[in-house]
Amino acid sequence: MKFAIDTGKLLQASQIMSRAVASKTTIPALTGIYFECTNENTLLLKATDLEIGIEHTVSANVEETGSMVIPAKYLLDILRKLPNTNITLTKRLDENTLQINYRESHITLNTFPVDQFSFLPGISQEKSFTINNDILSNMIKKISISFSHDITRPVLNGALFEIKNNTIRLVSSDTYRLSLIETVLDKASEEEFIPIIIPSKALIELTRLIDKEENIKIIIDKKQAQFETNDIKIGVRLIEGKFPSYKNVIPTEYSTRIIADTKDLLLSIERATVISSDETFNKTCTIKLEIEGNNIHINSYSPSIGQLHDKLLIDKEGEDISISFNGNYLVDILKIIDTEKVIIELNGNLSPGIIKPLEGTMDYLSLILPVRS
């Protein structure tokens, strides 16, 4: 196997692959990146931790076809320190070493046996749809604040995908918060999709890797999902189990509804969380909201830091109310509201609140449980 390529291009491709390289594994070859020269101008790269897998193709000047598995850590460290020039990589058929030639110098690296590298199984091509990458990235970003990291409840360690009647809906929850977003697909899909749960790690990596200007094809079967662009394929094992029945916990009515300036409310609550950040006194970073007439009063207190009282003008419909929330959770939600005005709907001080933008191109809401105080 022998090919020539620009250092910068190979480094960029290897950095993409490193997102899927296994860090903790009993199979040493999975800590490497699989390289295969398939024809005279194409280099195929693969990496996987057996939960997420990435395939990436780049152009290269191929002199000899073949394959090899290179330790990812050492390859990346070397590529970062090489001069920005064309390099040649050569692996002899009967040897487990790779030679990297640059200018008048060379480096030799040990490689893993190719037959010890395994990849995710192939996916069924039966069910698929296409969505704009920018839209999908925005949807993932807005529900990411509610991703759970509780290993005892695996079904919450990802997002529920529902595709029905030409609408895609994503839902996430950590039991304290729930985020839901949906939008209509540009291209109608007449296929029926079963609800699936995609791991949060895969979704976060997806937003980092995909070009937001492209469209992405999503293929789904019972055990896997695959995201495809022009030169990258990202495969992921689905989380098994049933996502909690989220529709039952989202209130359909409210007793109090306010509309506030998003930026002013965010800055006020951020100031309040500075005061309530003393975990020895206030583990839940509690702040109190008092809604009276057309004003909202934001209050926080800590005996070791001080206290805050802010007053903002709002539009209110319904009853006056006093309710407490985790200030950090409110900040997370308000930071991703990208409209000038935000809506907060409440049903008493012991029921969850709903926060959503006043208007927008996608239907989005975040549910948050109050803090009992």
N, C-alpha and C positions, 0 to 999 in steps of 0.2 A: 504494500500500500504506500502510495507516495502522492503528495499534493502540495501545491504552493498557494499561499494566501496572504493577504495583508494582515499585519499584526493587530491593528485596530479592529478589523472586521471579525477576526477569530476571537478576540477578547470580548467584544460585544455579544457574539453568539454564545460564548461559554458562560458569560454572566447570566444570560437568559436561562441557560440550562441549569445553572447552579441553584435556581429556585426549587428544583425538584429533586436534587441530589439528596440521598439519604444521609442523615447525620448519625443516627443510632440504628445499627443493623448488624445482624450476624452474617450478612453476605457482603464481604469486602468489595466486590465488584459494583455494588450499588452506590458506593461512595465515589464512583467514577462517572465519566461521560462517555457514552458510546459514540464512536465516529465510524461512518461508512461512506466510502466513495462509490457512488452508484453508477456514474457515467463520467464523461470527460469534463463536465463543468458543474457538477452538483455534489455537495457534501451534506450528508444527513447526520444530524446529531440527536441523541436520545438521552433522557435521564429520568429516573423514577425512584421514589421511596415506597413503591407499591400501593400508595394511596392516591398520589397525583403523579402523572407522567407528562412530559413535554417532548414533542418532536419539532425539530426546526431544520429547515433547509437553507443553505447559503451557497452562493456561487464560489467556485474555486477552480484552479487550474489542476486538473487531475491527470497524473501520469500513469499511475497504477491503481486499479480498483482493489478493494479489500476493506477490512474492518478492524477496529481495536477499541479497547476501553482504557481511558487515561484517568488517573487519579485527579479529581476535580480541584482539590485544594492546591496541589503543587502546580498544576497547569495554569490556574488563574494567577497564582503568585508570580510565576515566571513570565507570563504574558504581560502583566502589569509593569514588569521591570525591563522588558525588551525594548530596543529602539523601534521607532515607528518606521518599519520597513517591510519588505516582502520576506516571508520566511518559508522554508520548505520542511515538511514533516514526513519522515520515512519510517516505516516499520517493516522489517523483514518477515517473511512468512513463517520461518522456523524459529523466530526469536520473540521473547516477551519484553522487548525494549523498543522505545521510540527515540529517534534522533531528530532534534530540531536544529536546523541550520539557519544561521542569520549572519549576513556579511561574511567575515572570514572566520567565524566561530561556530561552535555547536554545543548543544546540551543533550545528554542522554537521560531518559526517564524510564523507569520500570513501568510496565503496564499490567493490567489484569487479564486473565484468560477470557476470551470473548464468550466461551460457552458457559461461564459463570454469571453472565449478565442476563437478567430476565426483565421483561417489560409487561405492562398491563395487557390483558387479552384484548383481542379485537372487539369492536362494538358493532351492534346491529345497526344497519343503515335505514331501518324502517320508519322511525319517527324523527322528524327534524323541522326546524323553523329558523328564520333569519331575523336578526335584530341589529340595529345600529349600535356600534360599540360605545359611542358616547352616551346613548340612552341607558344601555345596560350598566355601564360604569357608574352613572349617576344613581341608578336604582340601588346598586350594591352599596354605594357610599352611604346612602340615606338609611339603610337598614343595618349597617355594620355596627352602629352604636348599641344595638341590642343583642349582639352575638354573645352567647353563653360560653363559659370555659369550664363548666362543671362536668368533670369526667364521669360522674355518677349518672348523668342524664345525657347520653350521647345524642339523642334526637334534637337537643337544643344547641348542639355544637355546630350548627349550620343554618341554612335558610331553606324554608319551604318554597318550592317553585310550583305554581299552579298555572297551567295554560288551558284556557277554556273560552269558547266563543270569541276567538281572535283577541283575547286579552291575556296578558301575562301579569301575574301577581307574585310578589316576593314578601315573605313574612319571616321575622326573627323575634326571639324572645329569650330573656334571661330570667324570667319569672317576676322580675321587678319592673321591667319595661317590655313593651311590645312595639315593634315597628312594622308598618304595612305600606307597600307602595304598589301601584298597578298602572299599566298603560296599555293602549291599544296598539297592536302590531301593524306596521305599515302594509305588510303583505299578509293576506288572509291565509290561515292554516286550517284546513278542513279536518285534520287528523285529531284524534282524541288522545290526550296525554294523561297518564296517571300522575298524581301528585308525587313529587320526589323531594328529597332533602340533600342538598349539596353542602359539603363541609365548608365552614367559614374560611379555613386556610386556603382552599382552592380558589374561592371567590376573591379573596384579597390579592392573591398572586395574579389572578386573571386581570384585575384592574391595573396592575403594574406592568403587565406584559403586552396587552393589546393596544394597537394603534387606534385611537379614538375616531379617526377619520374613516375607518373601514366599517364594513358590515361583518358580522360574525355569524357563522352557522352553528347551531346548537343541535346535537344529535343525542337522543335519549333512549336508553333501554332500561330493563328492570334493575340492573346492577351498576350501570355506569352512565356518565354524561361526557360528551366530548365537545370542545369549543374549537372551531376551525376558522382561521383567517388564511390569507394567501400563502404564508410561509410558516405558520405555527399551528400545531395541534396540541391542545391541552386536554388530557383525559383525566378523569377523577372517579374514584369509587364512591358510590352513593352511600349515605348513612341509612342503615336498615332500621325499621321501626315506624311508628305512626306519630306524626307531629300532633301536639295537643290541639284540641278543638278551640281555636282562637276566636271564632266568630261569636261564641257565647259570652266572652268577657269584654267585648267592645260595646260600650253603651250606644244605644240608638236615640236616646233623648238626653236632655240636660236641664238642670234647674238654674244654672248660671252660665252665661256665655260672655266672654270679653274679647275685644279686638284691641291689640296694643301695637305700638311701634316695635318691630323686631329688634332693631339695633339698640334702642334705648333700654328695652327690657333685658336683653342679653348683658349689656354693660352693668346694669344695676345688679343683676344676679351674680355676675362675676365678682363684683365688689363685695357682695354679701358672703360669697364662699371664702373670700380671704379671711373674713372675721370668723366664720364657722369652721375653719379648717383644722382646728385643734382636736385631733382624734382622741386625746385622753379625756376630753369633755364631751365631744360630739362625734361619735363614730360614723354617723350617717350624713355628716355635713348638712344638718337640717337648717332650712330657712323657712320663714313663715310668710305667707301671702295673705293679706287682709284686703278684701275687695269691698269697698264702701262707696255707693253712688257711682260717680264717674272717675274714681281714683283707685289705684292699687298701691298698697303699702307693702314694701319689702323689708323684712326685719331679720336680723341675725345677731347672735350674741355668743361671746366666749369670755369667761372670767379672766383668762390669761392674755387675751388679745384686745377685746373691746366690744363695741356694739355698732350696729348700723341700722339706720332707718331711712329708706328712700320712698319717695312719693312720685308716682307717674300718672299722667292723665290717660284714661282709656274710654272706650265705648263699651257700655255694659247693658246686657239684657238679662232680666231675671233677678234672683235673690242676692243679697249681700252674703258673703261667706268668708270664713277664716280657715285656711288649710295649710299644712306643712308638707314640703317635699325635700328630697335629697337635692341640694343645690347643684352638685356636679352633674346629676342626671339632666336637670333642666338646661344647664349650659351646653351639654352634648347635643341636646335636641335643637336648641335655638341656633347653634352654630351651623346646622345644616339646613335651616329654613332660609331659602334664598329669595323670599319676597319681603317687601317693605313692612307688611302688616302680618301679624300672627294671630290665630284664633286659639283660645283656651276654653274648653267646655268642661264643666264640673257638675257633679251630682252629690253634693254634701261633702263633709270633710273626711269621710271614711271610704269613699268610693274613688276608683281611678279617674284621673283626668285625661282628657284628650287634647293634644296639641297638634295643630296643622297650619299650613300656610293659608292665607286668605284667598289666594288664587294661584294657579300654576298649570303647567302643561300635563302634569301627572297627578293622579290622586294619591296623596300621602298623608299618613297620620302616625302619631306616636302616642302610645298609651303609657302612663306612668302611675305607679301606686303611691298613695300619700304615705307620709311618715306619721305614725300615731304619737302624739305628744300631749 
